[in-house]
Amino acid sequence: MKTEPDITVIIATHNRAAILNETLNSMANIDAEGINAEFVIVDNNSTDNTKEIILNWSKKLNVKYLFEKTPGQNPARNRALSEIESGNIIVFTDDDVVPQTNWFKSILQTTEQWPEYSVFGGKIYPIWPPNIYFPKWAKENAIQSFGFAVHNYNDHQCIYEKMIIHSAPISG
């Protein structure tokens, strides 16, 4: 029996136990037939019942609980990377996502189709709370893509264009 995961999903979280619970519920609904997936969840110094939620889900999903006291996504993700026996594919995602049921199969298919690449992205659409007011400027696509978690680069698989990043000197 294969013990090394095909996919390792890393999620960092801080004081969002309720939304993390919803995310893990959606992860449990992913079609993982024939796929060995593990979830590494880093509790980033939460003071709510995050640990309890993660441990409850470890009875239903292949979940590994980690704790990181230093605040921030980077320390939490680095903690996960230092603690795991990395699988073939490492996926970073947030604690407030609802993936499609074919998410794992899509990831595997894409990485097999493009073996010369090691970084991939996908469509991201926010699910807004009901009855929320958005000013007109926030509804424009450019603002949503920059200011919110909207990402829809194309309607088909494609290579990201090279990005040129300009930086200005920081003055004190």
C-alpha positions in Angstrom: 0.0 0.0 0.0 1.3 3.4 -1.0 1.9 5.7 2.0 3.4 8.7 0.4 0.6 11.2 -0.5 -0.1 12.1 -4.0 -1.3 15.5 -2.9 -0.5 17.4 0.3 -2.9 20.3 1.0 -1.5 22.9 3.4 -3.9 25.2 5.2 -2.8 27.9 7.7 -5.5 29.3 9.9 -5.9 31.8 12.8 -9.1 32.1 14.9 -11.5 31.0 12.1 -12.7 27.7 13.5 -16.2 28.0 12.1 -15.2 28.8 8.5 -12.4 26.2 8.7 -15.0 23.7 9.7 -17.0 24.6 6.5 -13.8 24.3 4.4 -12.9 20.9 5.8 -16.5 19.8 5.1 -16.1 20.8 1.5 -12.7 19.0 1.3 -14.5 15.8 2.5 -16.7 16.0 -0.5 -13.9 16.0 -3.0 -13.7 13.0 -5.3 -10.5 11.4 -4.0 -11.0 7.9 -5.4 -7.5 6.4 -6.1 -5.8 9.5 -4.7 -3.9 9.5 -1.5 -4.4 13.0 -0.1 -3.3 14.5 3.2 -4.3 17.8 4.8 -1.7 19.6 6.9 -3.4 22.3 8.9 -1.3 24.8 10.8 -3.0 26.5 13.8 -1.3 29.9 13.7 -1.7 30.6 17.5 -5.5 30.6 17.5 -7.4 31.3 20.8 -10.7 29.8 19.6 -11.6 26.1 19.2 -9.5 25.7 16.0 -7.5 22.8 17.4 -10.7 21.0 18.4 -12.2 21.4 14.9 -9.0 20.1 13.2 -8.8 17.1 15.6 -12.5 16.3 14.9 -11.8 16.3 11.2 -8.8 14.0 11.6 -11.3 11.2 12.3 -12.8 11.7 8.7 -9.9 13.0 6.7 -6.1 12.3 6.7 -5.3 15.4 8.7 -2.1 16.4 10.4 -2.4 19.2 13.1 0.6 21.5 13.5 0.9 24.6 15.8 2.9 27.7 14.9 3.1 30.5 17.4 4.7 33.1 15.2 1.9 35.1 13.4 1.5 35.1 9.7 1.0 33.0 6.6 4.7 32.6 5.9 5.8 31.2 9.3 2.8 28.9 9.3 3.5 27.6 5.8 7.2 27.2 6.5 6.3 25.2 9.6 4.2 22.9 7.5 6.9 22.5 4.9 9.5 21.7 7.6 7.3 19.0 9.2 5.9 17.1 6.3 7.2 14.3 4.1 6.3 16.1 1.0 4.1 14.3 -1.4 4.3 14.5 -5.1 2.2 17.7 -5.2 2.0 20.4 -2.5 -1.1 22.6 -2.6 -1.4 25.8 -0.6 -4.9 27.0 0.0 -6.8 29.2 2.5 -9.1 28.3 5.4 -12.2 29.7 3.7 -12.4 27.8 0.3 -15.0 25.6 -1.3 -13.2 23.6 -4.0 -15.1 21.8 -6.7 -15.5 18.1 -6.2 -13.1 17.3 -9.1 -10.4 19.5 -7.6 -7.8 16.7 -6.9 -8.3 15.0 -10.2 -8.0 18.4 -12.0 -4.7 19.1 -10.1 -3.3 15.6 -11.0 -4.4 15.9 -14.6 -2.8 19.4 -15.0 0.5 18.5 -13.4 0.7 15.4 -15.6 -0.1 17.4 -18.7 2.5 20.1 -17.9 5.4 18.2 -16.2 8.0 20.8 -17.0 6.2 23.3 -14.7 6.2 23.4 -10.9 3.8 26.2 -10.0 0.1 26.3 -11.0 -2.9 28.5 -10.3 -6.6 28.2 -10.9 -9.8 30.1 -10.9 -10.8 31.8 -7.6 -14.2 33.4 -7.0 -15.2 34.8 -3.7 -18.4 33.8 -2.1 -19.7 37.0 -0.5 -22.0 37.1 2.6 -25.6 37.8 1.8 -26.9 41.3 1.9 -23.5 42.9 1.6 -23.4 46.3 -0.1 -20.6 46.9 -2.7 -19.9 50.4 -4.0 -19.7 50.6 -7.8 -15.9 50.9 -7.8 -15.6 47.6 -5.9 -17.7 45.8 -8.6 -15.4 46.6 -11.4 -13.3 43.6 -12.6 -9.9 45.3 -12.3 -10.6 46.3 -8.7 -12.0 42.9 -7.8 -9.0 41.1 -9.3 -6.6 43.4 -7.4 -8.4 44.0 -4.1 -10.3 40.8 -3.6 -9.5 37.1 -4.2 -10.8 37.0 -7.7 -8.6 35.2 -10.1 -9.7 34.1 -13.6 -6.8 34.2 -15.9 -8.5 32.3 -18.7 -11.3 29.9 -19.6 -8.8 27.2 -20.6 -5.4 25.9 -19.5 -2.6 28.2 -20.4 0.8 29.4 -19.4 1.0 32.5 -17.2 2.7 35.3 -19.1 6.0 36.5 -17.6 5.3 39.2 -15.1 7.6 42.2 -14.9 7.6 43.6 -11.4 8.7 47.2 -10.9 9.7 48.4 -7.5 10.4 51.8 -6.2 13.2 52.4 -3.6 11.9 52.7 -0.1 12.9 56.0 1.5 13.0 56.5 5.3 
